[in-house]
Amino acid sequence: MKRVARSPCLGGSNSEAPKKDKALPPSSKPAKSGGGKQKKKGKQKEKVNNMVLFDQANYDNLLTEAAKYKLITPSILSDRLRVNGSLGSKAIRELMARGLIRMVSAHASQQIYIRATNT
């Protein structure tokens, strides 16, 4: 004779314990914490304190060091000399007027310059 396992749905043996139909009282239910998803805080970018005017030391550094860079853009000057972007653009115009750099490419959003060579 084969033994067949019976599921409780199909009227299995009565040896199983009866299921509890009572609902837990409200005080013993676990309380829900906070509503919904929490908003994650992204990493805060550190605020830079760039100069808005050249002082004499920084201006001299512009004339000596910036003219030796292989690639010169307003953003590179802003980053290396710690000046704001508009001051970097004005500095590039000043270097162009002195003939220390020359333009490679100009676009509405970014201008690219290199150091002037004798060629």
MOTAWO-V638608 format. One record per residue. SS is DSSP state (a for helix, b for strand, c for the rest). PHI is phi as a letter, one per 40 degrees, with the letter a starting at -180 (999 if undefined). Layout:
[[SS;PHI] [SS;PHI]]
//
This chain:
[[c;999] [c;c] [c;c] [c;b] [c;c] [c;b] [c;c] [a;c] [a;c] [a;c] [c;g] [c;c] [c;c] [c;c] [c;c] [c;c] [c;c] [c;c] [c;c] [c;c] [c;b] [c;c] [c;c] [c;c] [c;c] [a;d] [a;c] [a;c] [c;c] [c;c] [c;c] [c;c] [c;b] [c;f] [c;c] [c;g] [c;c] [c;c] [c;c] [c;c] [c;c] [c;c] [c;c] [c;c] [c;c] [c;c] [c;c] [c;c] [c;b] [c;c] [b;c] [c;b] [c;b] [c;c] [c;c] [a;c] [a;c] [a;c] [a;c] [a;c] [a;c] [a;c] [a;c] [a;c] [a;c] [a;c] [a;c] [a;c] [c;c] [c;c] [c;b] [b;b] [c;b] [a;d] [a;c] [a;c] [a;c] [a;c] [a;c] [a;c] [a;c] [c;f] [b;b] [c;c] [a;c] [a;c] [a;c] [a;c] [a;c] [a;c] [a;c] [a;c] [a;c] [a;c] [a;c] [a;c] [a;c] [a;c] [c;g] [c;c] [b;b] [b;b] [b;c] [b;b] [b;a] [b;b] [c;b] [c;c] [c;b] [c;a] [b;b] [b;b] [b;b] [b;b] [b;c] [c;c] [c;b] [c;c] [c;c]]
//
